[in-house]
Amino acid sequence: MRLAMGLFGLQQWFGGDFAAVVDLARVADEKGVDQVSLTDHVVMGERVDRYPYGTFPVPLDTPWYEPVTVLAAIAAATRRIRLSTGILISPLRPAVLLTKQLATLDVMSRGRVEIGVGTGWQREEYEASGIDFERRYRILDEQVQVCRILWSEAPASYQGEVVKLERIHQWPRPVQRHLPIWMGIAPTPRNCRRIAELADGWIPMLQEPAALAAALTDIRAAFDALGRDFAGFQTRVVLPGIFRADGTPDLAASLAAIPALRAAGVTMVELLPVMFCRGPDDLAGVLEQALDATKGAA
């Protein structure tokens, strides 16, 4: 079982100075945390009542920092921790630009990228970007396909519905022979096939072990249908927060959920320090407890 640290909300520890999270990532790197992850929104519309996962957790004036930029800063300050997102709303970036960004980040981090991509949920974000919300999954598919082609071929050609390339050259290529691309999408039958066709990992919103096990059974079946080996497939889940009667977080009780998540097929838990720490001084101790728990579930 691997451990990720999520950066969501941590600017509140530093009076809005999100640049300070680089120091927190350095602590995580030194402690042995496997991955750091950041959430993405390019812009926000006001209809957060359409958020499909319950009440939207933050107000409209919450800053959302561009993930590739932040991860590049973290890469420069760390040695081994891997760089991810949960998720990057990739259809809001042109496919060839996304390909270049991820390859460059992999070069500058010496091969530490394992990116999470998805479509997001907000129509207004697409409209503000001049992108057709109804075509978001088609765009996602073609982006991943174009990344793989441009990272391995030159000249490269591709004829899709959205992306068309004819004898295109793009360098650099990633340091990793196969840069891992994970998908944060719902486990519908079509998406299970999409994950099996294109992804190296899954980032679900689900947290219940039974629901996760059922979804991973469907994803494995989609792998089998394609003749693709499921071994090595990764699943990252945000660690559910358990709170005491007085509203304070119970870290030990939350970490006790890890064995059940592992039994369901989860390979990585993402801990949100904003949930379990009172401030940066608590981080090292909380990470140590979480690392002990993930090692105990191995």
C-alpha positions in Angstrom: 0.0 0.0 0.0 1.4 3.4 -1.1 0.8 6.8 0.5 0.0 10.1 -1.2 -0.3 13.5 0.3 -3.0 15.8 -1.1 -2.3 19.5 -1.2 -5.9 20.6 -1.3 -6.7 23.5 1.0 -3.2 24.0 2.5 -2.9 27.6 1.6 -5.0 28.4 4.6 -2.1 27.4 6.8 0.0 30.2 5.4 -2.4 33.1 5.1 -2.9 32.3 1.4 0.8 31.8 0.6 0.5 28.6 -1.4 4.2 28.7 -2.4 4.9 27.4 1.1 3.5 24.0 0.2 6.8 23.3 -1.5 8.3 23.0 2.0 5.6 20.6 3.0 6.3 18.5 -0.1 9.9 18.4 1.0 8.9 17.1 4.4 6.8 14.4 2.7 9.7 13.5 0.4 12.1 13.1 3.3 9.6 11.0 5.3 9.1 8.6 2.4 5.6 9.5 1.2 5.2 8.0 -2.3 3.3 10.7 -4.1 2.0 14.3 -3.9 -1.3 15.2 -5.5 -3.1 18.5 -6.4 -6.6 19.2 -7.5 -7.5 21.3 -10.6 -10.0 23.9 -11.7 -9.2 26.5 -14.4 -12.1 28.7 -13.6 -15.3 28.3 -11.5 -18.9 29.0 -12.4 -21.4 30.0 -9.8 -23.7 26.9 -10.2 -21.8 24.8 -7.6 -25.3 23.4 -6.7 -24.7 21.1 -9.7 -21.7 19.5 -8.0 -22.5 15.8 -8.4 -20.9 14.5 -5.1 -22.9 16.4 -2.5 -22.3 19.9 -1.2 -19.4 21.7 -2.9 -16.7 21.8 -0.1 -15.3 25.4 -0.6 -16.5 28.9 -1.4 -16.2 30.5 -4.9 -13.3 32.6 -3.9 -11.1 29.6 -3.1 -7.9 29.7 -5.2 -7.2 26.8 -7.5 -3.6 26.7 -8.5 -2.5 25.4 -11.9 -1.2 21.9 -11.1 1.6 21.4 -13.7 3.2 24.7 -12.5 3.0 23.8 -8.9 4.3 20.3 -9.5 7.3 21.7 -11.4 8.1 23.8 -8.3 7.8 20.8 -6.1 10.0 18.7 -8.5 12.8 21.3 -8.0 12.7 21.0 -4.2 12.4 17.2 -3.9 14.3 14.1 -4.9 12.0 11.0 -5.0 8.4 11.8 -4.3 6.2 11.2 -7.4 4.1 14.0 -8.9 0.3 13.6 -9.6 -3.0 15.3 -9.8 -6.5 14.4 -8.6 -7.4 15.3 -11.2 -6.1 17.5 -14.0 -9.1 18.5 -16.1 -7.1 17.7 -19.2 -9.8 18.4 -21.9 -9.3 22.1 -21.0 -5.8 21.9 -22.4 -5.0 21.3 -26.1 -3.7 17.8 -26.6 -0.3 18.8 -28.0 0.3 21.3 -25.2 -0.7 18.7 -22.6 1.8 16.3 -24.2 4.6 18.8 -24.0 3.8 19.9 -20.5 3.8 16.4 -19.1 7.0 15.4 -21.0 8.8 18.5 -19.8 7.7 17.9 -16.2 8.9 14.3 -16.4 12.3 15.5 -17.7 12.6 18.2 -15.0 11.7 15.8 -12.3 13.9 13.0 -13.7 11.0 10.6 -14.3 8.6 11.1 -11.4 5.3 12.0 -13.1 2.2 9.7 -12.8 -0.5 12.1 -13.8 -4.2 11.8 -13.0 -6.6 13.1 -15.7 -10.4 13.4 -16.0 -13.2 15.5 -17.4 -14.4 17.4 -14.3 -18.1 18.1 -13.8 -18.7 21.8 -14.5 -20.2 22.9 -17.9 -19.4 26.6 -17.3 -15.7 25.8 -17.0 -15.7 24.3 -20.5 -17.8 27.1 -21.9 -15.4 29.7 -20.5 -12.6 27.9 -22.2 -14.4 27.7 -25.5 -14.6 23.9 -25.4 -17.6 21.7 -26.1 -18.7 20.1 -22.8 -20.6 17.4 -24.6 -17.4 16.2 -26.3 -15.3 16.1 -23.2 -14.9 12.3 -23.1 -14.0 12.1 -26.8 -11.4 14.8 -26.1 -10.0 12.9 -23.2 -9.6 9.7 -25.2 -7.8 11.5 -28.0 -5.5 13.3 -25.6 -4.2 10.1 -24.1 -3.8 8.5 -27.5 -1.9 11.6 -28.8 0.3 11.7 -25.7 1.3 8.1 -26.3 2.0 8.7 -30.0 4.0 11.9 -29.6 6.0 10.4 -26.8 7.1 7.5 -29.0 7.0 8.5 -32.7 8.5 11.2 -34.9 7.1 12.2 -37.3 3.7 11.4 -35.8 0.3 11.3 -37.5 -3.1 11.0 -36.0 -6.6 11.5 -37.4 -9.3 11.8 -34.7 -12.5 13.7 -34.3 -10.8 16.5 -32.4 -7.1 16.2 -33.0 -5.5 15.8 -36.4 -1.8 15.5 -36.8 0.2 15.0 -40.0 4.0 14.4 -39.7 4.4 16.2 -36.4 7.6 16.3 -34.4 7.5 17.0 -30.7 10.4 16.8 -28.2 11.4 16.2 -25.5 10.1 12.8 -24.6 9.5 11.7 -21.0 12.3 10.2 -19.1 10.0 7.2 -18.3 9.6 4.7 -21.0 5.9 4.6 -20.1 4.7 7.6 -18.2 1.7 6.5 -16.1 -1.7 8.1 -16.9 -4.4 7.5 -14.3 -8.1 8.4 -14.9 -10.4 9.9 -12.4 -13.8 9.0 -13.9 -16.9 7.2 -12.7 -16.9 3.4 -13.1 -19.7 3.2 -15.7 -19.5 0.3 -18.2 -18.1 2.6 -20.9 -15.6 4.2 -18.5 -14.4 0.8 -17.3 -13.6 0.0 -21.0 -12.0 3.4 -21.3 -9.8 2.8 -18.3 -8.9 -0.7 -19.6 -8.0 0.8 -23.0 -6.1 3.8 -21.9 -5.2 4.1 -18.2 -2.6 2.8 -15.8 -4.5 3.6 -12.7 -7.9 4.8 -11.4 -8.7 7.7 -9.0 -12.3 7.2 -7.8 -14.6 9.4 -5.7 -15.8 6.2 -4.0 -14.5 5.4 -0.5 -16.6 2.4 0.6 -14.6 -0.8 0.3 -17.6 -2.8 -1.0 -18.3 -0.3 -3.8 -14.6 -0.1 -4.7 -14.3 -3.9 -4.9 -17.3 -4.1 -7.2 -16.0 -1.4 -9.5 -12.5 -2.9 -9.6 -14.1 -6.2 -10.5 -15.7 -4.5 -13.5 -12.5 -2.8 -14.5 -10.6 -6.1 -14.3 -13.2 -7.7 -16.5 -12.7 -4.9 -19.0 -9.0 -5.6 -18.9 -9.6 -9.3 -19.5 -11.9 -8.6 -22.4 -9.1 -6.6 -24.1 -6.5 -9.3 -23.3 -4.6 -6.7 -21.2 -2.7 -7.7 -18.0 -4.3 -6.1 -14.9 -1.1 -6.7 -12.9 0.4 -3.4 -11.8 -2.8 -1.4 -12.2 -3.1 1.3 -9.5 -6.0 2.7 -7.5 -5.8 5.7 -5.3 -8.5 6.6 -2.8 -8.7 9.6 -0.5 -8.6 8.3 3.1 -12.0 8.8 4.7 -12.0 11.1 7.6 -13.5 9.9 10.9 -14.4 12.5 13.5 -15.0 12.4 17.2 -18.2 13.7 18.8 -16.6 17.1 19.3 -15.7 17.4 15.6 -12.0 16.8 15.9 -10.4 14.3 13.5 -9.6 10.8 14.7 -6.5 9.9 12.8 -6.1 6.4 14.3 -9.7 5.5 13.5 -9.3 6.8 9.9 -6.1 4.9 9.4 -7.8 1.8 10.6 -9.8 1.8 7.4 -6.7 1.0 5.3 -6.7 -2.8 5.5 -10.3 -2.9 4.2 -9.4 -0.6 1.4 -6.4 -2.8 0.5 -8.6 -5.9 0.6 -10.9 -4.1 -1.9 -8.0 -3.6 -4.3 -6.9 -0.1 -3.4 -3.1 0.3 -3.9 -2.7 3.9 -2.6 -4.4 6.1 0.0 -4.3 9.9 -0.3 -4.1 11.6 3.1 -5.3 15.2 3.2 -3.3 17.1 5.8 -5.8 19.9 5.9 -8.2 17.3 7.5 -5.9 15.8 10.1 -3.3 18.5 11.0 -3.8 21.7 13.0 -1.0 23.3 11.0 2.4 22.6 9.4 4.0 21.6 12.7 1.8 18.5 12.9 2.6 17.3 9.4 5.7 15.2 10.1 4.0 13.2 12.9 0.8 12.6 11.0 2.7 11.4 7.9 4.8 9.0 10.1 1.6 7.5 11.5 0.1 7.2 8.1 3.2 5.5 6.7 3.3 3.1 9.6 -0.4 2.2 8.8 0.3 1.7 5.1 3.3 -0.5 5.8 1.2 -2.5 8.2 -1.4 -3.1 5.5 1.2 -4.4 3.0 
